[in-house]
């Protein structure tokens, strides 16, 4: 995450010939960071049960994942990694976190208006632990789906194809979650996959999508105690929440992300970011 990592000249050692084609590079990086996610997510979940270990594990995961990304991309592609430049870390990460949290608060407000959610008491310390977990998860998943999948597909087929493929893949993998549904996966593809991909296209940086992902998930689980994407791995938040009424408005057991309000909110934000990318010439 240092300036040296993001702006250093490419390493001199070249990758083997079989790793140089785009498809091989894509598969290799996807496998590496899928393994990262499978190894680190259980550790993050366990660490989050204590607020101190939760924060430490989240920060450590973020640093390790970004360091690995910078080194591997430099080695495979012979370039620096401005998409994780330290110069844009603070402003874009903060902005993204505020956007993500704000979008979820808007979604929850619409759910309250339709009598679709109930809030109860929770735990301040659980909120802190959840923040650490979500920091690590958001970093790894954005590296995997935007830093690797979106970016490399875009090299060959352009932004639109990359947005669709990365969004559908991101949503589809949520079918593995315990309370998954086809509608829930499609909702995640739209409000999560398209939104984060559009954020990357508009900034050419991973910090904004990481921030949006973090802000949304933290507000959803760490503050308002909702189920995240049908998963049962969250440790709680400042409040606990429960769906009420029609699933189309509440999201049902999958959580608020399967509500029509989350889909409309995320889709509108994605549209605005795509339009911004087109206007400033970063849409390819």
SVG drawing of the C-alpha trace seen along z (x, -y; Angstrom):
<svg xmlns="http://www.w3.org/2000/svg" viewBox="-46 -14 61 37">
<polyline fill="none" stroke="black" stroke-width="0.4" points="0.0,0.0 3.0,-2.3 4.0,-4.7 6.8,-2.3 4.5,0.6 2.0,-1.3 4.6,-3.3 7.7,-1.1 9.1,0.0 8.1,3.5 10.1,6.4 12.9,7.7 11.9,11.4 9.5,12.3 6.6,14.8 6.8,18.1 5.6,18.1 2.4,20.0 1.2,17.3 1.5,14.5 -1.7,14.9 -4.7,12.9 -6.8,16.0 -4.0,17.7 -3.3,14.5 -6.9,14.1 -7.4,17.7 -4.1,17.6 -5.1,14.4 -8.7,15.5 -7.5,18.8 -4.9,17.0 -7.4,14.5 -10.2,17.1 -7.9,19.1 -7.1,15.9 -10.8,15.4 -11.5,19.0 -8.6,18.9 -9.1,15.4 -12.9,15.2 -13.2,17.8 -10.3,16.2 -12.0,12.8 -15.3,14.2 -13.6,15.8 -11.5,12.7 -14.6,10.4 -16.0,12.0 -13.6,9.7 -13.5,6.0 -9.7,5.8 -8.8,8.9 -11.6,8.1 -10.0,4.7 -6.4,6.1 -7.5,9.0 -9.3,6.7 -6.4,4.3 -3.9,7.2 -6.0,8.9 -6.3,5.6 -2.5,5.0 -1.6,8.6 -4.1,8.8 -3.1,5.5 0.6,6.3 0.1,9.6 -2.0,7.9 0.7,5.3 3.5,7.8 1.6,10.3 0.4,7.8 3.8,6.2 5.3,9.6 2.7,10.8 2.0,7.6 5.2,5.7 3.7,2.5 3.1,0.5 -0.4,0.6 -1.8,-2.9 -5.3,-1.4 -4.1,-1.0 -2.0,-4.2 -1.5,-5.6 -2.2,-9.1 -5.9,-8.2 -6.3,-5.8 -7.7,-8.2 -10.0,-10.4 -11.5,-7.6 -11.8,-5.1 -13.5,-7.6 -15.8,-8.8 -16.7,-5.3 -17.4,-4.2 -19.7,-7.2 -21.5,-6.5 -21.9,-2.8 -23.3,-3.6 -25.5,-6.3 -27.0,-4.1 -27.8,-1.4 -29.4,-4.0 -31.5,-5.2 -32.5,-1.6 -33.4,-1.0 -35.5,-4.3 -37.5,-3.0 -37.9,0.3 -39.2,-1.5 -41.6,-3.4 -43.1,-0.2 -43.1,1.4 -40.6,4.0 -38.0,3.9 -37.8,4.0 -34.9,2.8 -34.0,4.1 -31.1,3.6 -27.6,4.8 -23.9,4.4 -21.4,1.6 -18.5,4.0 -20.0,6.3 -20.3,3.3 -16.5,2.7 -15.7,6.4 -17.9,6.4 -16.2,3.4 -12.9,5.2 -14.4,8.2 -16.1,6.2 -12.8,4.3 -11.0,7.5 -13.8,9.0 -14.4,5.9 -10.8,5.6 -10.4,9.2 -13.6,9.3 -13.0,6.1 -9.5,7.2 -10.9,10.5 -13.9,9.1 -12.9,5.6 -9.0,5.7 -8.8,9.0 -12.0,10.1 -13.4,6.7 -10.0,5.2 -8.7,8.1 -11.9,8.8 -12.1,5.1 -8.7,5.3 -10.1,7.5 -13.8,6.9 -14.4,3.4 -16.1,1.9 -19.7,3.1 -18.8,6.8 -16.6,6.5 -19.4,4.9 -21.9,7.6 -19.6,10.6 -18.1,9.4 -21.5,8.4 -23.2,11.7 -20.3,13.7 -20.3,11.7 -24.0,12.2 -23.9,15.9 -21.4,16.9 -23.8,15.6 -26.0,18.6 -23.5,20.6 -24.7,18.7 -27.1,20.5 -30.2,18.4 -29.5,17.9 -32.1,17.5 -32.0,16.8 -33.6,13.4 -31.1,12.6 -28.2,13.4 -29.6,11.3 -30.1,8.4 -26.5,8.7 -25.3,8.7 -27.2,5.4 -26.7,3.4 -23.3,4.8 -21.6,6.0 -22.7,3.3 -22.2,0.6 -18.7,1.6 -17.7,2.1 -19.0,-1.3 -17.1,-2.8 -13.9,-1.3 -14.6,-2.4 -15.3,-6.0 -12.1,-6.3 -9.7,-3.6 -9.0,-2.9 -9.9,-0.1 -10.3,-2.4 -13.8,-3.7 -15.3,-0.2 -13.6,1.1 -15.1,-1.8 -18.6,-1.4 -18.5,2.3 -17.2,1.7 -19.7,-1.1 -22.7,0.8 -21.9,4.1 -20.9,2.3 -24.0,0.2 -26.1,3.3 -24.6,5.6 -22.4,3.6 -24.9,0.8 -28.4,2.1 -27.8,5.8 -29.2,7.2 -28.4,10.5 -25.8,9.8 -26.4,11.7 -28.1,14.6 -24.9,15.3 -24.9,16.6 -21.3,15.6 -21.9,12.1 -21.4,11.5 -23.9,8.7 -24.0,4.9 -25.1,1.9 -28.7,3.0 -30.3,6.3 -32.9,6.3 -35.5,8.6 -37.5,8.5 -41.2,7.8 -44.0,8.2 -43.6,8.9 -40.2,10.3 -40.1,8.0 -39.9,5.1 -37.9,6.6 -35.6,9.1 -36.9,11.9 -34.3,14.3 -31.7,13.3 -31.5,9.8 -32.2,6.3 -30.1,6.8 -32.9,8.9 -35.4,6.0 -36.6,4.1 -35.4,0.9 -31.8,2.1 -31.9,3.0 -33.4,-0.3 -30.9,-2.3 -27.9,-0.4 -28.9,-0.5 -29.5,-4.2 -26.0,-4.8 -24.4,-2.5 -26.1,-4.4 -24.8,-7.7 -21.2,-6.3 -21.4,-4.8 -22.5,-8.1 -19.7,-9.8 -17.2,-7.4 -18.5,-8.0 -18.3,-11.8 -14.8,-11.8 -13.5,-9.2 -12.7,-6.4 -15.3,-4.1 -13.6,-1.8"/>
</svg>
